[in-house]
């Protein structure tokens, strides 16, 4: 038995043609706009290139920056821990390399990116290049007090030179005053309770200030995931003379990254799969980042992540530095 479909009327045909034409025009216009934005970004003297990343991401690089490919294994780890559509906070967002990954991991949620340093310019550029991702930028320092702090970009790194420190763009200064905010009060006032309640992760990378920010977390604010930096200098008994702490001892800084999370109701894991706890703050257990999971969340997942395929970040540093 044949089924006869109703014929499409002239009006319906015209609507379909107009709709198709409009969609094609929008796509073409979007391509032109993207091309125009990229051209404008490349005209900036401190931008060397705009790279194509997965997920339709465009990433602008500094003119003097060394190539450092992004590690997409972050996504594989976070995909097992986060709620699709939740919001994420990135404290110490730098030029946006992690904020862009977190925006993908949020799967429709918003990334709140804080950056107090001179990298703020490149962070704004990379947000502009990726209008399809939800990223809010705040040029503030996050701390345990509100007020003003002095920013100065003249630090030497562990190897005695300036490589790996922030680049200074043409329209920023290496020294200036920047406002500081407390995380939870700021988020609550700026975004509201519904938004804050939907925050599932806070990433902190503030060159040794992470413990201060953690210690100021409000009792009403407990995201299921915290990702913090185990500051490299915490492995040294005497930093000025490059003397490492004994393998079986903890420096005060290292101890704070374990004691504070435990007091807040978090357990300390290595940011890798299968999920494994970091045994302690002793120098021999050093990893470059720490994955802090809320106690209630750990109970929920149980042993589900204990037998996952191996996933390790490419830049992961395990154990004390070698000289």
Residue frames as qw, qx, qy, qz and C-alpha x, y, z in Angstrom:
[[0.000, 0.888, 0.459, 0.000, 0.00, 0.00, 0.00],
 [0.444, 0.368, -0.008, 0.817, 1.52, 3.29, -1.09],
 [0.268, -0.718, -0.405, 0.498, 1.62, 6.23, 1.24],
 [0.338, 0.678, 0.260, 0.599, 1.04, 9.57, -0.40],
 [0.372, -0.374, -0.295, 0.797, 2.74, 12.49, 1.28],
 [0.184, 0.891, 0.368, -0.190, 0.92, 15.80, 1.05],
 [0.563, 0.530, 0.123, 0.622, 2.34, 18.18, -1.51],
 [0.386, -0.400, -0.224, 0.800, 4.27, 21.12, -0.22],
 [0.212, 0.895, 0.389, -0.046, 2.40, 24.36, -0.80],
 [0.477, 0.666, -0.005, 0.574, 4.00, 27.35, -2.50],
 [0.298, -0.868, 0.145, -0.371, 4.02, 29.32, 0.77],
 [0.856, -0.462, 0.217, 0.081, 5.74, 26.50, 2.63],
 [0.822, 0.293, 0.110, 0.476, 8.34, 26.16, -0.15],
 [0.213, 0.811, -0.068, 0.541, 9.11, 29.87, 0.01],
 [0.564, -0.771, 0.203, -0.215, 9.49, 29.75, 3.79],
 [0.930, -0.185, 0.200, 0.247, 11.86, 26.78, 3.47],
 [0.651, 0.517, 0.060, 0.552, 13.96, 28.53, 0.80],
 [0.063, -0.868, 0.114, -0.479, 14.12, 31.75, 2.81],
 [0.750, -0.627, 0.201, -0.071, 15.08, 29.87, 5.99],
 [0.906, 0.041, 0.164, 0.388, 17.83, 27.92, 4.20],
 [0.443, 0.688, 0.012, 0.575, 19.17, 31.10, 2.59],
 [0.327, -0.863, 0.141, -0.359, 19.19, 32.89, 5.93],
 [0.869, -0.436, 0.200, 0.119, 21.08, 30.06, 7.64],
 [0.799, 0.281, 0.131, 0.515, 23.70, 30.01, 4.88],
 [0.172, 0.822, -0.034, 0.542, 24.11, 33.79, 5.12],
 [0.579, -0.775, 0.173, -0.186, 24.57, 33.59, 8.90],
 [0.916, -0.173, 0.192, 0.307, 27.22, 30.87, 8.50],
 [0.618, 0.514, 0.094, 0.588, 29.05, 32.90, 5.86],
 [0.108, -0.880, 0.068, -0.457, 28.85, 36.07, 7.95],
 [0.774, -0.613, 0.157, 0.014, 30.21, 34.20, 10.95],
 [0.860, 0.090, 0.146, 0.481, 33.20, 33.05, 8.88],
 [0.339, 0.709, 0.030, 0.617, 33.89, 36.61, 7.77],
 [0.416, -0.845, 0.093, -0.323, 33.60, 37.89, 11.33],
 [0.887, -0.383, 0.151, 0.211, 35.94, 35.19, 12.64],
 [0.726, 0.339, 0.115, 0.587, 38.45, 36.01, 9.92],
 [0.064, 0.832, -0.001, 0.552, 38.20, 39.72, 10.75],
 [0.644, -0.745, 0.125, -0.121, 38.77, 39.08, 14.48],
 [0.898, -0.132, 0.158, 0.390, 41.81, 36.90, 13.76],
 [0.518, 0.580, 0.076, 0.624, 43.27, 39.59, 11.48],
 [0.219, -0.872, 0.064, -0.434, 42.80, 42.21, 14.19],
 [0.810, -0.562, 0.156, 0.060, 44.43, 39.97, 16.81],
 [0.847, 0.105, 0.155, 0.497, 47.41, 39.19, 14.57],
 [0.294, 0.783, 0.024, 0.547, 47.96, 42.92, 14.06],
 [0.538, -0.833, 0.100, -0.082, 48.82, 43.27, 17.74],
 [0.323, 0.741, -0.569, 0.152, 52.59, 43.55, 18.16],
 [0.321, -0.446, 0.773, -0.317, 52.73, 41.08, 21.05],
 [0.862, 0.145, 0.399, -0.277, 50.82, 38.32, 19.23],
 [0.156, -0.452, 0.770, 0.422, 52.95, 35.93, 17.21],
 [0.244, -0.018, -0.859, -0.450, 50.36, 33.46, 16.01],
 [0.676, -0.065, 0.261, -0.685, 46.81, 32.18, 16.39],
 [0.002, 0.181, -0.979, -0.091, 46.72, 28.41, 16.72],
 [0.714, -0.122, -0.346, -0.596, 43.84, 26.10, 15.87],
 [0.187, -0.218, 0.873, -0.395, 42.92, 23.88, 18.78],
 [0.143, -0.305, -0.927, -0.167, 40.29, 21.15, 19.04],
 [0.047, -0.656, -0.682, 0.320, 36.66, 22.07, 19.79],
 [0.261, 0.812, 0.343, 0.395, 36.85, 25.05, 17.44],
 [0.442, -0.821, -0.063, 0.356, 39.19, 26.96, 19.76],
 [0.518, 0.705, -0.109, 0.472, 41.55, 29.67, 18.53],
 [0.672, -0.651, -0.096, 0.339, 44.52, 30.43, 20.78],
 [0.318, 0.891, -0.169, 0.275, 46.74, 33.50, 20.45],
 [0.839, -0.246, -0.145, 0.463, 50.37, 33.18, 21.52],
 [0.245, -0.889, 0.125, 0.366, 52.85, 35.79, 22.73],
 [0.564, 0.778, -0.277, -0.008, 55.49, 36.92, 20.28],
 [0.112, 0.635, -0.729, 0.229, 58.29, 35.65, 22.56],
 [0.780, -0.259, 0.417, -0.388, 56.49, 32.60, 23.92],
 [0.016, -0.317, 0.931, 0.181, 57.98, 29.16, 23.53],
 [0.654, -0.068, -0.540, -0.525, 55.74, 26.49, 22.06],
 [0.162, -0.114, 0.864, -0.464, 53.99, 24.60, 24.84],
 [0.412, -0.205, -0.698, -0.549, 51.17, 22.43, 23.49],
 [0.572, -0.322, 0.267, -0.706, 48.09, 22.30, 25.66],
 [0.021, 0.099, -0.988, 0.118, 47.44, 19.04, 27.49],
 [0.586, -0.153, -0.312, -0.732, 43.97, 17.83, 26.52],
 [0.488, -0.124, -0.850, 0.153, 44.21, 15.00, 29.03],
 [0.146, -0.004, 0.446, -0.883, 42.75, 17.50, 31.48],
 [0.610, 0.007, -0.194, -0.768, 39.42, 16.91, 29.75],
 [0.661, -0.007, -0.740, -0.123, 39.62, 13.14, 30.09],
 [0.288, -0.078, -0.744, 0.598, 40.10, 13.49, 33.84],
 [0.227, 0.093, 0.288, -0.926, 37.53, 16.23, 34.41],
 [0.555, -0.042, -0.514, -0.652, 34.93, 14.45, 32.29],
 [0.576, -0.191, -0.792, 0.074, 34.78, 11.78, 34.99],
 [0.310, -0.239, -0.582, 0.713, 34.39, 14.30, 37.81],
 [0.110, 0.153, 0.081, -0.979, 32.25, 17.25, 36.69],
 [0.374, 0.551, 0.692, -0.278, 28.56, 17.82, 36.09],
 [0.305, 0.353, 0.523, 0.714, 27.66, 18.92, 32.52],
 [0.087, -0.772, -0.375, -0.506, 26.52, 22.53, 32.54],
 [0.563, -0.713, -0.256, 0.330, 28.10, 23.44, 35.87],
 [0.167, 0.954, -0.146, 0.202, 30.17, 26.60, 36.42],
 [0.852, -0.079, -0.147, 0.496, 33.92, 26.64, 37.05],
 [0.159, -0.978, 0.111, 0.079, 36.24, 29.20, 38.67],
 [0.817, 0.275, -0.077, 0.500, 39.79, 29.67, 37.33],
 [0.320, -0.937, 0.081, 0.117, 42.01, 31.67, 39.72],
 [0.345, -0.581, 0.581, 0.454, 45.30, 32.54, 38.06],
 [0.772, 0.507, 0.362, -0.125, 43.95, 32.12, 34.54],
 [0.469, -0.325, 0.478, 0.668, 47.09, 33.52, 32.92],
 [0.135, 0.276, -0.452, -0.838, 46.59, 33.90, 29.14],
 [0.724, 0.158, 0.049, -0.670, 43.57, 31.61, 29.04],
 [0.374, 0.293, -0.858, -0.197, 45.12, 28.26, 28.19],
 [0.033, -0.130, -0.941, 0.312, 43.42, 26.54, 31.13],
 [0.375, 0.339, 0.347, -0.790, 40.28, 28.70, 31.04],
 [0.541, 0.319, -0.462, -0.626, 39.57, 27.55, 27.48],
 [0.347, 0.057, -0.936, -0.016, 39.93, 23.89, 28.44],
 [0.077, 0.218, 0.760, -0.607, 37.74, 24.41, 31.50],
 [0.465, 0.313, 0.014, -0.828, 35.10, 26.11, 29.33],
 [0.558, 0.166, -0.708, -0.399, 34.96, 22.97, 27.19],
 [0.245, -0.038, -0.919, 0.307, 34.86, 20.78, 30.32],
 [0.257, 0.179, 0.472, -0.824, 31.95, 22.84, 31.69],
 [0.086, 0.299, 0.885, 0.346, 29.82, 21.73, 28.72],
 [0.116, -0.696, -0.510, -0.491, 27.71, 24.86, 28.58],
 [0.493, -0.753, -0.306, 0.309, 28.58, 26.23, 32.00],
 [0.180, 0.943, -0.105, 0.258, 30.45, 29.49, 32.60],
 [0.754, -0.064, -0.260, 0.600, 34.13, 29.84, 33.53],
 [0.203, -0.977, -0.031, -0.048, 34.86, 32.72, 35.90],
 [0.794, 0.225, -0.129, 0.549, 38.49, 33.63, 35.18],
 [0.330, -0.933, 0.033, 0.137, 40.55, 35.75, 37.59],
 [0.769, 0.222, -0.019, 0.599, 43.92, 37.16, 36.53],
 [0.298, -0.898, -0.090, 0.310, 45.81, 39.88, 38.39],
 [0.549, -0.394, 0.386, 0.628, 48.94, 39.92, 36.23],
 [0.135, 0.547, -0.356, -0.746, 50.01, 41.32, 32.89],
 [0.116, 0.060, 0.929, 0.345, 48.70, 38.23, 31.10],
 [0.325, 0.537, 0.570, -0.530, 45.22, 39.79, 31.43],
 [0.322, 0.570, -0.292, -0.697, 45.59, 41.30, 27.94],
 [0.225, 0.219, -0.879, -0.358, 46.15, 37.93, 26.28],
 [0.158, 0.280, 0.893, -0.315, 43.35, 36.42, 28.34],
 [0.381, 0.600, 0.265, -0.652, 40.98, 39.04, 26.91],
 [0.307, 0.478, -0.589, -0.575, 42.29, 38.42, 23.40],
 [0.099, 0.056, -0.986, -0.122, 41.71, 34.68, 23.70],
 [0.289, 0.443, 0.702, -0.476, 38.21, 35.22, 25.03],
 [0.386, 0.605, -0.081, -0.691, 37.48, 37.43, 22.03],
 [0.244, 0.356, -0.797, -0.422, 38.73, 34.71, 19.68],
 [0.200, -0.131, -0.971, -0.003, 36.38, 32.17, 21.27],
 [0.393, -0.134, 0.091, -0.905, 32.99, 33.81, 21.54],
 [0.726, -0.142, -0.547, -0.392, 31.34, 30.37, 21.47],
 [0.588, -0.166, -0.685, 0.397, 32.72, 29.63, 24.96],
 [0.381, -0.850, -0.222, -0.290, 31.32, 31.17, 28.13],
 [0.656, -0.090, -0.319, 0.678, 34.20, 32.91, 29.91],
 [0.179, -0.960, -0.136, -0.169, 33.91, 35.89, 32.26],
 [0.643, 0.249, -0.287, 0.665, 37.12, 37.78, 33.02],
 [0.404, -0.904, -0.133, -0.052, 37.90, 39.66, 36.23],
 [0.512, 0.535, -0.351, 0.574, 41.11, 41.66, 36.66],
 [0.542, -0.727, 0.190, -0.376, 41.37, 41.06, 40.40],
 [0.250, 0.332, -0.857, 0.305, 43.66, 39.33, 42.85],
 [0.769, -0.426, -0.350, -0.323, 41.85, 36.70, 44.93],
 [0.272, 0.326, -0.687, 0.589, 42.92, 36.61, 48.57],
 [0.385, -0.463, -0.762, 0.237, 41.58, 36.51, 52.12],
 [0.100, -0.600, -0.298, 0.736, 41.04, 40.29, 52.32],
 [0.396, 0.792, 0.385, 0.259, 39.54, 43.00, 50.15],
 [0.272, -0.832, 0.098, 0.474, 41.61, 46.02, 49.27],
 [0.536, 0.806, -0.245, -0.049, 44.56, 46.75, 47.00],
 [0.831, -0.327, 0.312, 0.325, 47.72, 44.76, 46.41],
 [0.102, 0.797, -0.435, -0.407, 50.90, 45.65, 44.57],
 [0.931, 0.254, 0.247, 0.085, 51.70, 43.59, 41.50],
 [0.006, 0.813, -0.508, -0.284, 55.28, 43.39, 40.22],
 [0.960, 0.272, 0.074, 0.000, 56.46, 41.09, 37.46],
 [0.243, 0.801, -0.537, 0.106, 60.16, 40.80, 38.15],
 [0.808, -0.385, 0.427, -0.133, 60.42, 37.29, 39.59],
 [0.238, 0.511, -0.804, -0.189, 63.16, 34.89, 38.63],
 [0.920, -0.084, -0.198, -0.328, 62.26, 31.27, 38.24],
 [0.874, -0.425, 0.228, 0.051, 63.94, 28.23, 39.74],
 [0.846, 0.235, 0.144, 0.457, 66.62, 28.18, 37.04],
 [0.436, -0.499, -0.002, 0.749, 67.74, 31.74, 37.81],
 [0.096, 0.034, 0.415, 0.904, 66.32, 33.46, 34.75],
 [0.406, 0.243, 0.245, -0.846, 62.99, 34.92, 33.65],
 [0.366, 0.051, -0.766, -0.526, 61.95, 32.17, 31.25],
 [0.326, -0.350, -0.878, 0.004, 58.55, 30.81, 32.06],
 [0.027, -0.447, -0.479, 0.755, 57.39, 33.96, 33.87],
 [0.372, 0.759, 0.505, -0.174, 54.59, 36.13, 32.53],
 [0.436, 0.305, 0.332, 0.779, 55.15, 38.12, 29.36],
 [0.010, -0.606, -0.271, 0.748, 54.59, 41.87, 29.44],
 [0.434, 0.625, 0.555, 0.337, 52.45, 43.18, 26.61],
 [0.330, 0.313, 0.107, 0.884, 52.83, 46.60, 25.09],
 [0.282, -0.583, -0.168, -0.743, 49.82, 48.11, 26.86],
 [0.753, -0.609, -0.244, -0.041, 50.46, 46.89, 30.40],
 [0.007, -0.801, 0.491, -0.343, 52.99, 47.77, 33.08],
 [0.636, 0.093, -0.729, 0.234, 55.22, 45.40, 35.02],
 [0.221, -0.189, -0.656, 0.696, 54.20, 47.18, 38.23],
 [0.308, -0.391, -0.242, -0.833, 50.79, 48.43, 39.28],
 [0.312, -0.034, 0.681, -0.662, 48.13, 48.30, 41.98],
 [0.433, -0.151, -0.737, -0.497, 45.29, 45.80, 41.58],
 [0.612, -0.355, 0.200, -0.678, 42.16, 45.28, 43.67],
 [0.161, 0.101, -0.974, 0.126, 41.91, 42.12, 45.77],
 [0.680, -0.229, -0.118, -0.687, 38.65, 40.30, 46.52],
 [0.403, -0.165, 0.854, -0.285, 37.52, 37.42, 48.71],
 [0.074, 0.005, -0.871, -0.485, 36.23, 34.64, 46.51],
 [0.041, -0.468, -0.882, 0.034, 32.86, 33.63, 47.95],
 [0.059, 0.683, 0.368, -0.628, 31.55, 37.14, 48.82],
 [0.089, 0.430, -0.421, -0.794, 32.57, 38.40, 45.37],
 [0.077, -0.096, -0.901, -0.415, 30.93, 35.50, 43.53],
 [0.012, -0.550, -0.797, 0.249, 27.75, 35.78, 45.57],
 [0.075, 0.678, 0.175, -0.710, 27.41, 39.52, 45.03],
 [0.104, 0.422, -0.526, -0.731, 28.35, 39.48, 41.34],
 [0.267, 0.040, -0.853, -0.447, 26.54, 36.32, 40.19],
 [0.691, -0.247, 0.027, -0.679, 23.97, 35.40, 42.82],
 [0.581, -0.310, 0.698, -0.281, 23.27, 32.27, 44.83],
 [0.898, 0.314, 0.229, -0.206, 21.86, 30.13, 42.00],
 [0.599, 0.703, -0.374, 0.086, 25.00, 30.60, 39.91],
 [0.092, -0.634, 0.701, -0.313, 27.32, 29.99, 42.89],
 [0.758, -0.145, 0.545, -0.327, 25.44, 26.85, 43.93],
 [0.896, 0.427, 0.099, -0.066, 26.11, 25.50, 40.43],
 [0.202, 0.785, -0.584, 0.048, 29.91, 25.87, 40.73],
 [0.992, -0.110, -0.040, -0.046, 31.40, 22.39, 40.65],
 [0.840, 0.032, -0.043, 0.540, 35.11, 23.21, 40.44],
 [0.076, -0.982, 0.152, 0.077, 37.69, 25.81, 41.47],
 [0.847, 0.222, -0.065, 0.480, 41.16, 25.72, 39.92],
 [0.274, -0.951, 0.106, 0.102, 43.87, 27.71, 41.73],
 [0.808, 0.158, 0.031, 0.567, 47.35, 28.46, 40.41],
 [0.063, -0.978, -0.056, -0.191, 48.69, 31.53, 42.19],
 [0.538, 0.524, -0.435, 0.496, 52.39, 30.88, 42.74],
 [0.381, 0.038, -0.688, 0.617, 52.24, 30.01, 46.42],
 [0.291, -0.125, 0.249, -0.915, 49.06, 31.86, 47.42],
 [0.538, -0.177, -0.711, -0.418, 46.78, 28.83, 46.97],
 [0.413, -0.278, -0.779, 0.381, 46.68, 27.93, 50.68],
 [0.033, 0.169, 0.284, -0.943, 45.62, 31.46, 51.61],
 [0.471, -0.010, -0.363, -0.804, 42.69, 31.30, 49.19],
 [0.561, -0.185, -0.799, -0.108, 41.72, 27.82, 50.41],
 [0.281, -0.214, -0.686, 0.636, 41.80, 28.93, 54.04],
 [0.198, 0.176, 0.153, -0.952, 39.31, 31.70, 53.24],
 [0.301, -0.198, -0.775, -0.519, 36.69, 29.41, 51.68],
 [0.502, -0.238, 0.218, -0.802, 33.30, 30.09, 53.22],
 [0.343, -0.035, 0.904, -0.252, 31.63, 27.12, 54.97],
 [0.635, 0.492, 0.392, -0.448, 28.68, 27.52, 52.58],
 [0.558, 0.706, -0.334, -0.279, 30.95, 27.12, 49.54],
 [0.550, -0.362, 0.748, 0.080, 32.20, 23.59, 48.91],
 [0.663, 0.489, -0.374, -0.426, 32.55, 22.71, 45.18],
 [0.985, -0.091, 0.133, -0.055, 33.05, 18.99, 44.60],
 [0.846, 0.205, 0.047, 0.491, 36.44, 19.52, 42.89],
 [0.131, -0.950, 0.203, 0.198, 39.40, 21.78, 43.71],
 [0.858, 0.314, 0.013, 0.406, 42.51, 21.71, 41.51],
 [0.251, -0.951, 0.151, 0.095, 45.51, 23.45, 43.12],
 [0.587, 0.637, -0.425, 0.263, 49.21, 23.91, 42.45],
 [0.813, -0.500, -0.033, 0.297, 51.74, 22.24, 44.74],
 [0.166, 0.964, -0.207, 0.005, 54.14, 25.16, 44.56],
 [0.835, 0.328, -0.319, 0.304, 57.61, 24.02, 43.55],
 [0.125, 0.633, -0.453, 0.615, 59.36, 26.29, 46.07],
 [0.735, -0.490, 0.180, -0.433, 57.62, 24.39, 48.89],
 [0.974, 0.037, -0.185, 0.122, 60.03, 21.53, 48.31],
 [0.511, 0.504, -0.358, 0.597, 63.00, 23.61, 49.51],
 [0.613, -0.572, -0.372, 0.399, 64.33, 23.87, 53.05],
 [0.253, -0.651, 0.095, 0.709, 66.50, 26.80, 51.93],
 [0.605, 0.721, 0.335, 0.035, 65.31, 28.34, 48.67],
 [0.089, 0.949, -0.257, -0.162, 68.05, 30.98, 48.41],
 [0.166, -0.595, 0.770, 0.157, 70.73, 28.28, 48.42],
 [0.722, 0.230, -0.483, -0.439, 68.65, 25.70, 46.54],
 [0.002, -0.217, 0.931, -0.293, 68.67, 23.20, 49.42],
 [0.597, -0.239, -0.573, -0.507, 65.82, 20.71, 49.18],
 [0.643, -0.415, 0.386, -0.515, 63.88, 19.53, 52.20],
 [0.209, -0.243, 0.947, -0.031, 64.59, 15.94, 53.26],
 [0.344, -0.074, -0.778, -0.521, 62.52, 13.37, 51.32],
 [0.387, -0.397, -0.828, 0.087, 60.66, 12.27, 54.45],
 [0.137, -0.437, -0.424, 0.782, 59.84, 15.75, 55.74],
 [0.182, 0.782, 0.532, 0.270, 57.24, 18.39, 54.88],
 [0.200, 0.149, -0.094, 0.964, 57.91, 22.09, 54.56],
 [0.168, 0.383, 0.532, -0.736, 55.36, 24.40, 56.16],
 [0.404, 0.341, -0.269, -0.805, 54.01, 25.35, 52.73],
 [0.390, 0.057, -0.865, -0.312, 53.55, 21.74, 51.65],
 [0.081, -0.236, -0.874, 0.416, 51.87, 20.84, 54.93],
 [0.284, 0.339, 0.256, -0.859, 49.35, 23.67, 54.46],
 [0.476, 0.222, -0.518, -0.676, 48.17, 22.18, 51.14],
 [0.442, -0.128, -0.886, -0.050, 47.17, 19.00, 52.98],
 [0.123, -0.267, -0.703, 0.648, 46.07, 20.32, 56.38],
 [0.285, 0.239, 0.075, -0.925, 43.76, 23.05, 55.05],
 [0.529, 0.026, -0.601, -0.598, 41.89, 20.83, 52.53],
 [0.390, -0.180, -0.887, 0.169, 41.41, 18.16, 55.21],
 [0.003, -0.291, -0.543, 0.788, 39.94, 20.78, 57.57],
 [0.388, 0.230, -0.156, -0.879, 37.57, 21.89, 54.78],
 [0.768, 0.167, 0.511, -0.348, 36.34, 18.36, 54.14],
 [0.683, 0.625, -0.304, -0.226, 38.44, 17.36, 51.12],
 [0.866, -0.234, 0.378, 0.230, 40.71, 14.43, 50.33],
 [0.059, 0.790, -0.447, -0.415, 43.95, 14.87, 48.39],
 [0.879, 0.232, 0.404, 0.105, 44.49, 12.94, 45.16],
 [0.325, -0.303, 0.524, 0.727, 46.92, 13.02, 42.28],
 [0.524, 0.565, 0.036, -0.636, 45.37, 14.58, 39.12],
 [0.219, 0.335, -0.840, -0.365, 45.50, 11.36, 37.14],
 [0.885, -0.027, 0.065, -0.460, 43.61, 8.16, 36.54],
 [0.493, -0.555, -0.664, -0.093, 43.12, 5.66, 38.12],
 [0.288, -0.826, 0.052, -0.482, 42.17, 7.83, 41.08],
 [0.762, -0.101, -0.468, 0.436, 44.90, 7.58, 43.74],
 [0.390, -0.916, -0.090, 0.026, 45.42, 9.49, 46.98],
 [0.385, 0.662, -0.443, 0.466, 48.68, 11.36, 47.56],
 [0.712, -0.262, -0.589, 0.278, 50.16, 9.67, 50.68],
 [0.456, -0.739, -0.257, 0.424, 51.29, 12.88, 52.35],
 [0.163, 0.986, -0.028, -0.030, 53.06, 16.23, 52.15],
 [0.663, -0.485, 0.390, 0.416, 56.59, 14.80, 52.30],
 [0.133, 0.695, -0.432, -0.560, 58.95, 15.94, 49.56],
 [0.207, -0.153, 0.920, 0.297, 59.18, 12.43, 48.10],
 [0.327, 0.510, 0.791, -0.084, 55.45, 12.55, 47.28],
 [0.094, 0.557, -0.043, -0.824, 55.60, 15.84, 45.39],
 [0.415, 0.473, 0.676, 0.384, 53.38, 16.20, 42.30],
 [0.180, 0.130, 0.153, 0.963, 53.01, 19.44, 40.38],
 [0.442, -0.291, -0.147, -0.835, 49.24, 19.67, 40.98],
 [0.093, 0.072, 0.900, -0.419, 46.83, 18.33, 43.57],
 [0.412, -0.315, -0.584, -0.624, 43.27, 17.17, 42.96],
 [0.133, -0.014, 0.691, -0.710, 41.09, 17.84, 46.01],
 [0.400, -0.301, -0.709, -0.497, 37.77, 16.00, 46.12],
 [0.485, -0.397, 0.225, -0.746, 34.97, 16.72, 48.57],
 [0.221, -0.169, 0.915, -0.291, 34.45, 13.93, 51.11],
 [0.644, 0.323, 0.472, -0.508, 30.79, 13.48, 50.17],
 [0.631, 0.602, -0.317, -0.372, 31.73, 13.21, 46.50],
 [0.141, 0.447, -0.883, 0.025, 34.39, 10.59, 47.26],
 [0.433, 0.045, 0.810, -0.393, 31.77, 8.53, 49.09],
 [0.680, 0.493, 0.153, -0.521, 29.43, 8.84, 46.09],
 [0.587, 0.588, -0.504, -0.235, 31.95, 7.58, 43.52],
 [0.912, -0.297, 0.275, -0.065, 33.29, 4.88, 45.85],
 [0.551, -0.369, 0.623, 0.415, 35.74, 2.69, 43.94],
 [0.677, 0.654, 0.323, -0.098, 34.30, 3.48, 40.50],
 [0.389, 0.886, -0.251, 0.021, 37.45, 5.32, 39.39],
 [0.589, -0.605, 0.529, 0.080, 39.98, 2.94, 40.96],
 [0.684, -0.009, 0.664, 0.300, 40.39, 0.85, 37.83],
 [0.467, 0.844, 0.065, -0.254, 40.24, 3.48, 35.08],
 [0.807, 0.395, 0.037, 0.438, 42.78, 3.34, 32.22],
 [0.554, -0.387, -0.059, 0.735, 46.00, 5.20, 32.96],
 [0.250, 0.863, 0.214, 0.384, 45.82, 8.97, 32.35],
 [0.561, -0.513, -0.096, 0.643, 48.73, 11.23, 33.28],
 [0.213, 0.961, 0.039, -0.170, 49.24, 14.88, 32.38],
 [0.783, 0.475, -0.085, 0.391, 52.16, 15.36, 30.00],
 [0.180, 0.707, -0.319, 0.605, 53.70, 18.13, 32.10],
 [0.777, -0.599, -0.099, -0.164, 53.21, 16.26, 35.34],
 [0.260, 0.608, -0.628, 0.411, 56.23, 16.59, 37.63],
 [0.874, -0.418, -0.210, -0.132, 56.57, 13.76, 40.14],
 [0.812, -0.260, -0.159, 0.498, 59.10, 13.88, 42.96],
 [0.264, -0.823, 0.036, 0.501, 61.49, 16.71, 43.91],
 [0.514, 0.840, -0.152, -0.091, 63.23, 18.71, 41.14],
 [0.887, -0.074, 0.146, 0.432, 66.55, 17.48, 39.81],
 [0.030, 0.951, -0.215, -0.219, 69.60, 19.71, 39.44]]
